[in-house]
Amino acid sequence: MIITGLALGAVLGWVMQRGRFCVTGMIRDIFLNKTWRGFTALLIVIAVHAVGLAALTSAGVITPEFKPFAPLAVVLGGLLFGAGIVLAGGCASGTWYRSAEGLVGSWLALVFYAASAAAMKGGALNFLNEGLRAWKLPVTTIHGTLGISVWWLVIPFAIGVAFLTRHFLVQEAQAPKMATLKPKKTGLAHLLAEKPWHFYPTAAIIGALGVLAWPLSAATGRNDGLGITSPSSNLSKFIISGADKVDWGVMLVLGLLVGAFFAAKASGEFRLRVPSATQAVRSVIGGVLMGVGASAAGGCTVGNGMVQTSLFSYQGWVALLFIAIGIGIAAKLFLKPTEAVPGQSRNTLQGTQPIVQQIDQHDVTPPAESSAATGAGSAERSGLLQTTGADSAENSEQFQIAGAQLGFQTAGTALLERRNVGRGSVASDQNNNGLQLVGERTYRLDTLGAVCPFPLVDAKAAMANLAVGDSLQIDFDCTQATDAIPRWAATDGHEVTNFEQTGDAGWTITVKKGH
């Protein structure tokens, strides 16, 4: 029966990958973009989940069990987990499905997430986990404390979410239409593997899968629903020592990986992408914080943020609140316009030397003349690390050959450091480094290799440097940016003049600055 975990996980992985479903981004948008649109998708998951689980519980199909509320562990664990998922670039489920897209940084985060969770759940850090969870309160659920049926909470919550959803759908219908990629497939293939999935139907499907997960899991003796942290921990312990069995939950996360991989391959969104040294370190630290935090809090954005919230447990809602606070703090500290982003530049693939133009809106030099004029002195002033064409080509070729032997399409990686693209005058060399003049009043921003939300953060900062009517060509390979960047352009009144996929997991979009 545990094979049902693999099957449901595969469907869940496909849905999450195609729907770009990531709780980190949903909460992060509250702080970065001042919108609750994405968070409403999470509320839809909780609402659908809550209705379904309340019905199953009322019918006697399932009997959820609750641990006593451990406020210190939940609060501290939620904060650590929230900070960790910002550093790692995705929540627990997001890290699993992004690993399936070929993001090596997510692989690092996943390994350290699973290992640190295992250490907290019976390993070297178990003393810390037990110590944090030692202080407990004799309460479990909100409706239990009030002495009422859970339906008194479920029905008003579901109605409130329905009204909130309608509000954002109406708002979206009245907003300028955002640019989308031209379809290359037709029929079912287009719907399943190409057409952008809207957040809200995706959320409803995930909520329904969460409801289905509980009786399927209970049938195998695992009295629980969707979960990522404990299964990841169990998988880690099984691989290392064989200390734990492969249960329904382990099959679920393995299925999630499989489903997301096939979804990414079908949509042309799989490619091995090697992170910069900075992002690799962030991924490792983020993974550790994720494992420690989720174990202490009793769950991640799935176990707490989707399941326990739908059961109206104190643990679920308090954990979600402090995960959000942790995300907000980390976003404030770390999500700033890039100082130096190692990018997977097309220049390196072609074996040509990257050229960075110093742009002056009053005196624009043609690209060829500018290249000759800037030379070594300009490179020194800009603080950029230049790579020679020969070295870049050789490294890229070796990397591609190695990937081809494994059956993967890869992109070479060169350390092409970009300075701050923060706000300032376009005439200022200091603030305009990193933008390349590629045409009349058109400048290129290379964000290849940067994880979300950095392509959007850098694009916003770079656009602030340009005059009205100037265009910004943004090259990126973050799948979430295929929605985030066009949506930002439409919302802020900019015109998208070109939007296309340039290869597996690679896109370019040109945005003309509006008033």
C-alpha positions in Angstrom: 0.0 0.0 0.0 2.9 2.4 0.5 3.1 2.6 -3.3 0.1 4.9 -3.1 2.5 7.4 -1.5 4.8 7.3 -4.5 1.8 7.8 -6.9 0.3 10.7 -5.0 3.7 12.3 -4.5 4.3 12.1 -8.2 1.1 13.9 -8.9 1.9 16.5 -6.2 5.3 17.0 -7.7 3.9 17.6 -11.1 1.3 20.1 -9.8 3.8 22.0 -7.7 6.3 22.3 -10.5 3.9 23.4 -13.1 2.1 25.7 -10.7 5.3 27.3 -9.4 3.9 26.6 -6.0 6.3 27.8 -3.3 5.2 29.1 0.1 8.4 31.0 0.5 7.6 33.2 -2.5 4.0 33.6 -1.3 5.0 35.0 2.0 8.0 36.8 0.6 5.8 38.8 -1.7 4.0 40.3 1.2 7.3 42.0 2.2 8.9 42.5 -1.2 5.9 43.3 -3.5 3.3 44.4 -0.9 0.7 41.9 -2.1 -1.3 39.2 -0.5 -2.2 37.6 -3.8 0.3 34.7 -3.4 -0.5 34.1 0.3 -4.2 33.7 -0.6 -3.2 30.6 -2.6 -1.9 29.1 0.7 -5.1 30.0 2.4 -7.0 28.2 -0.4 -4.9 25.1 0.3 -5.7 25.4 4.0 -9.5 26.0 3.4 -9.9 23.0 1.0 -7.8 20.9 3.4 -9.9 22.0 6.4 -13.2 21.2 4.8 -12.0 17.8 3.6 -10.3 16.8 6.9 -13.3 17.9 9.0 -15.6 15.8 6.8 -13.3 12.8 7.1 -13.0 13.2 10.8 -16.8 13.7 11.3 -17.4 10.5 9.2 -14.9 8.6 11.4 -12.6 7.8 8.4 -9.6 9.4 10.1 -8.7 10.2 13.7 -6.0 13.0 13.8 -3.7 12.9 16.8 -2.2 16.1 18.3 0.9 16.7 20.4 0.8 19.1 23.3 1.6 22.7 22.2 5.3 23.5 22.9 5.4 27.3 22.4 9.1 27.9 22.8 10.0 25.2 20.2 7.3 26.3 17.8 8.2 30.0 17.9 12.0 29.6 17.7 11.7 26.7 15.2 9.4 28.8 13.0 11.8 31.8 13.0 14.8 29.6 12.1 12.8 27.7 9.4 11.5 31.0 7.9 15.1 32.4 7.7 16.4 29.2 6.3 14.0 28.9 3.4 14.9 32.4 2.2 18.6 31.5 2.2 17.9 28.2 0.5 15.7 29.8 -2.1 12.6 27.6 -1.4 10.6 25.9 1.3 10.7 22.2 2.1 8.5 21.1 -0.8 9.9 23.8 -3.0 13.4 22.5 -2.4 12.3 19.0 -3.4 10.7 20.0 -6.7 13.4 22.5 -7.6 16.0 19.8 -7.1 14.1 18.0 -9.8 14.6 21.0 -12.1 18.3 20.6 -11.9 19.2 23.3 -9.4 22.4 22.1 -7.7 21.9 24.7 -5.0 18.6 23.0 -4.0 20.4 19.7 -3.9 22.8 21.1 -1.3 19.9 22.6 0.7 18.0 19.3 0.5 20.9 17.2 1.8 21.6 19.4 4.7 17.9 19.9 5.5 17.4 16.1 5.6 20.6 15.5 7.6 20.0 18.2 10.2 16.4 17.1 10.6 17.7 13.5 11.3 20.2 14.9 13.8 17.3 16.7 15.6 15.0 13.6 15.5 17.2 11.1 17.4 20.7 12.1 16.3 23.4 14.3 17.7 21.0 17.3 18.1 18.2 15.4 19.7 19.1 17.0 23.1 18.4 20.4 21.6 15.1 19.3 20.2 14.0 17.7 23.5 15.1 20.7 25.5 13.2 23.1 23.3 10.1 21.0 23.4 10.3 20.4 27.2 8.0 23.3 28.0 4.5 22.3 26.9 1.0 23.7 27.4 -2.0 21.4 27.9 -3.7 22.6 24.8 -3.8 21.3 21.2 -6.6 22.8 19.1 -8.5 26.1 19.1 -11.9 24.4 18.8 -10.9 22.0 21.6 -10.1 24.9 23.9 -13.4 26.6 23.1 -15.3 23.3 23.4 -17.0 23.7 20.0 -17.2 21.7 16.8 -14.4 22.3 14.3 -17.1 23.2 11.8 -17.6 26.5 13.6 -14.1 27.4 12.5 -14.0 25.6 9.2 -17.1 27.2 7.6 -16.4 30.9 8.4 -12.7 30.4 7.4 -13.7 28.8 4.0 -16.2 31.6 3.3 -13.6 34.3 4.2 -11.0 32.7 1.9 -13.6 32.5 -0.9 -14.3 36.2 -0.7 -10.6 37.0 -0.6 -10.0 34.9 -3.6 -12.8 36.6 -5.5 -11.2 40.0 -4.6 -7.9 39.1 -6.1 -9.4 37.5 -9.2 -11.5 40.7 -9.9 -8.4 42.8 -9.3 -6.4 40.6 -11.7 -9.1 40.8 -14.4 -9.0 44.6 -14.2 -5.2 44.8 -14.3 -3.2 45.1 -17.5 -2.7 41.8 -19.2 0.7 40.3 -18.5 2.9 38.9 -21.2 3.1 35.1 -21.7 5.3 32.9 -23.8 4.1 31.8 -27.2 2.8 28.3 -27.2 4.7 25.6 -28.9 2.5 22.6 -28.0 -1.2 21.9 -28.5 -4.0 20.0 -26.8 -3.4 18.2 -23.6 0.4 18.6 -23.9 0.0 22.4 -23.9 -2.4 22.3 -20.9 -0.2 20.0 -18.8 3.3 20.9 -19.7 3.3 24.4 -21.2 0.4 26.6 -20.3 1.1 28.7 -17.1 -1.0 27.3 -14.2 -2.8 29.9 -12.1 -2.0 30.0 -8.4 -5.5 29.4 -7.2 -6.6 26.3 -9.2 -3.1 24.9 -8.3 -3.8 25.6 -4.7 -7.2 23.9 -4.8 -5.7 20.8 -6.4 -2.9 20.6 -3.7 -5.6 21.0 -1.0 -7.6 18.1 -2.5 -4.4 15.9 -2.7 -3.8 16.7 0.9 -7.2 15.4 1.9 -6.7 12.3 -0.2 -3.3 11.7 1.4 -4.6 11.2 4.9 -6.7 8.0 4.4 -4.1 6.6 2.0 -1.4 7.1 4.6 -3.6 5.9 7.5 -4.3 2.7 5.5 -0.6 1.8 5.8 -0.5 2.5 9.6 0.8 6.0 9.3 -1.8 8.2 11.0 -0.8 11.5 9.2 -1.2 13.3 6.0 1.2 15.3 3.8 4.6 15.9 5.4 8.1 16.7 4.3 10.4 17.0 7.3 9.9 13.7 9.0 9.9 11.7 5.7 13.1 13.6 4.7 14.7 12.7 8.1 13.6 9.1 7.8 15.0 8.8 4.3 18.3 10.3 5.4 18.6 7.9 8.4 17.6 4.9 6.2 20.3 5.8 3.6 23.0 6.3 6.1 22.4 3.6 8.7 19.2 1.7 7.8 17.9 2.8 11.1 14.5 3.8 9.8 12.0 2.1 7.5 10.8 3.3 4.2 7.2 4.2 5.0 4.4 6.0 3.1 5.8 9.4 3.9 9.2 8.5 2.4 7.5 7.3 -0.7 5.6 10.5 -0.9 8.8 12.7 -1.0 10.4 10.4 -3.5 7.3 10.6 -5.7 7.4 14.4 -5.4 10.9 14.4 -6.8 9.9 12.0 -9.7 6.8 13.9 -10.6 8.5 17.3 -10.6 11.4 15.9 -12.7 9.1 14.6 -15.4 7.1 17.9 -15.3 10.3 19.9 -15.8 11.5 17.6 -18.6 8.2 17.8 -20.4 8.1 21.6 -20.2 11.7 22.2 -21.1 12.5 23.5 -17.7 15.2 21.0 -16.6 18.8 21.8 -16.8 21.7 21.4 -14.4 22.4 24.9 -12.9 25.4 25.3 -10.7 25.1 28.1 -8.1 27.7 30.7 -7.3 29.9 30.1 -4.3 27.8 32.6 -2.3 24.6 30.9 -3.1 26.1 27.5 -2.4 27.0 28.6 1.1 23.6 30.2 1.6 22.0 26.9 0.5 24.0 24.9 3.0 23.2 27.3 5.9 19.6 27.5 4.8 19.3 23.7 4.7 20.6 23.4 8.2 18.3 26.1 9.5 15.4 24.4 7.7 16.0 21.0 9.3 16.6 22.3 12.8 13.7 24.8 12.6 11.1 22.4 11.2 12.0 19.6 13.6 11.7 22.0 16.6 8.5 23.5 15.3 7.0 20.1 14.6 6.7 20.6 10.9 7.5 22.8 7.9 5.3 24.8 5.6 3.5 21.6 4.6 3.2 19.8 8.0 2.5 23.0 9.9 1.5 25.5 7.3 -0.9 23.3 5.4 -1.9 20.3 7.6 -1.8 21.5 11.2 -3.4 24.9 10.2 -6.3 23.0 8.5 -6.8 21.1 11.8 -6.8 24.4 13.6 -4.1 23.4 16.0 -2.2 26.1 18.0 1.0 24.6 16.7 0.1 25.1 13.1 -1.0 28.7 13.2 1.7 29.9 15.6 4.3 28.2 13.5 3.0 29.7 10.3 3.0 33.2 11.9 6.6 32.9 13.0 7.7 31.3 9.8 6.3 34.4 8.1 8.2 36.7 10.5 11.4 34.7 9.9 10.9 35.1 6.1 10.3 38.9 6.6 13.5 39.3 8.6 15.6 37.3 6.2 14.2 39.1 3.2 15.1 42.4 4.7 18.6 41.3 5.5 19.5 39.3 2.4 17.2 40.1 -0.6 18.9 43.2 -1.9 20.1 44.2 -5.4 23.0 42.0 -6.2 26.6 43.1 -5.5 28.1 40.1 -7.3 26.3 37.4 -9.0 28.2 34.6 -10.7 26.1 34.1 -13.8 25.9 31.4 -16.4 26.4 33.9 -19.2 25.9 33.1 -22.9 29.2 34.9 -23.5 31.0 32.1 -21.7 29.2 29.5 -23.8 30.3 31.2 -27.0 33.9 31.6 -25.8 33.8 35.4 -26.1 34.9 37.9 -23.5 32.1 39.5 -21.5 31.9 43.2 -22.2 30.4 45.6 -19.7 29.5 49.0 -21.1 29.6 52.2 -19.0 26.4 54.0 -20.0 25.9 57.7 -20.2 22.5 58.8 -21.4 24.0 62.0 -22.8 26.9 60.3 -24.6 26.2 56.7 -25.8 29.1 55.1 -27.5 28.4 52.5 -30.1 29.1 49.0 -28.8 32.2 48.3 -30.8 33.9 51.6 -30.0 32.8 51.3 -26.3 34.4 47.9 -26.1 37.7 49.2 -27.3 37.5 52.3 -25.2 36.7 50.6 -21.9 39.6 48.0 -22.0 41.5 47.1 -18.9 41.2 50.5 -17.3 37.4 50.3 -17.4 37.4 46.8 -16.1 39.5 47.9 -13.2 37.1 50.9 -12.4 34.0 48.6 -12.5 35.6 46.0 -10.3 34.5 43.2 -12.6 36.2 39.9 -12.9 36.9 39.4 -16.6 37.3 35.9 -18.0 39.1 35.2 -21.2 37.3 33.6 -24.0 39.7 30.7 -24.2 39.5 29.8 -20.6 35.7 30.2 -20.6 35.2 28.2 -23.6 37.5 25.4 -22.3 35.7 25.2 -19.0 32.3 25.4 -20.6 33.2 22.6 -23.1 34.5 20.3 -20.3 31.3 20.9 -18.3 29.1 20.2 -21.2 30.9 17.0 -22.1 30.6 15.7 -18.6 26.9 16.5 -18.5 26.3 15.0 -21.9 27.8 11.7 -20.7 25.2 11.7 -18.0 22.4 12.6 -20.4 22.0 16.2 -19.2 22.1 19.4 -21.1 24.2 21.8 -19.1 25.5 25.3 -19.1 29.0 26.4 -18.4 29.6 28.5 -15.4 32.0 31.4 -15.1 32.6 33.8 -12.3 31.4 37.0 -13.8 31.0 39.4 -10.9 28.4 42.1 -11.2 28.5 45.2 -9.1 25.4 46.8 -7.4 22.6 47.7 -9.8 20.9 49.7 -7.2 19.1 53.0 -7.6 20.9 56.0 -9.0 21.4 58.1 -12.1 21.9 56.2 -15.4 24.8 58.6 -16.0 26.6 57.3 -13.0 29.3 54.7 -13.7 29.1 53.6 -10.1 25.5 52.6 -10.2 25.3 51.4 -13.8 27.9 48.7 -13.8 26.5 45.3 -14.9 24.3 46.7 -17.6 25.5 46.0 -21.2 24.5 48.2 -24.1 23.0 45.8 -26.7 21.1 48.1 -29.0 19.6 51.6 -29.2 18.4 52.5 -25.7 18.4 48.8 -24.8 20.5 47.4 -22.0 21.1 43.8 -20.9 20.9 42.5 -17.4 22.5 39.1 -17.0 20.8 37.2 -14.1 21.6 33.7 -15.4 22.5 31.5 -12.5 20.7 33.7 -9.9 18.0 32.0 -7.9 14.6 33.7 -7.4 13.7 36.3 -6.4 17.1 37.9 -7.4 16.2 38.2 -11.1 13.2 40.3 -10.2 15.0 42.3 -7.4 17.9 43.1 -9.8 15.5 44.0 -12.6 13.6 46.4 -10.5 16.8 48.1 -9.3 18.2 48.3 -12.9 15.0 49.7 -14.3 15.1 52.5 -11.7 18.4 53.6 -13.4 16.9 53.9 -16.8 15.0 56.7 -18.5 11.4 56.4 -19.7 11.5 54.7 -23.1 14.7 52.8 -22.4 14.5 49.0 -22.6 15.9 46.4 -20.3 16.7 42.9 -21.7 16.7 40.4 -18.7 18.2 37.0 -19.2 17.3 34.5 -16.5 17.0 30.8 -15.8 14.8 30.8 -12.7 11.4 29.2 -13.5 9.5 31.3 -11.0 10.7 34.4 -12.8 8.6 33.4 -15.9 5.6 34.6 -13.9 7.2 37.2 -11.5 8.9 39.4 -14.1 6.0 39.7 -16.6 3.6 40.3 -13.7 5.9 43.1 -12.3 6.2 44.7 -15.8 2.4 44.7 -16.2 1.7 46.0 -12.7 4.2 48.8 -12.9 3.1 50.0 -16.3 6.1 48.8 -18.4 5.8 47.3 -21.8 7.1 43.8 -22.7 8.4 43.9 -26.2 9.9 40.4 -26.3 9.5 37.3 -24.2 10.8 33.9 -25.3 12.5 30.7 -24.1 16.0 30.5 -25.3 16.6 26.8 -24.5 16.1 24.3 -21.7 15.4 26.4 -18.5 16.5 29.6 -20.1 14.5 32.7 -20.9 14.9 36.3 -22.1 12.4 39.1 -21.7 12.8 42.7 -22.8 10.9 45.3 -20.8 10.4 48.9 -22.0 10.2 51.4 -19.2 6.9 53.2 -18.9 5.9 56.4 -17.1 
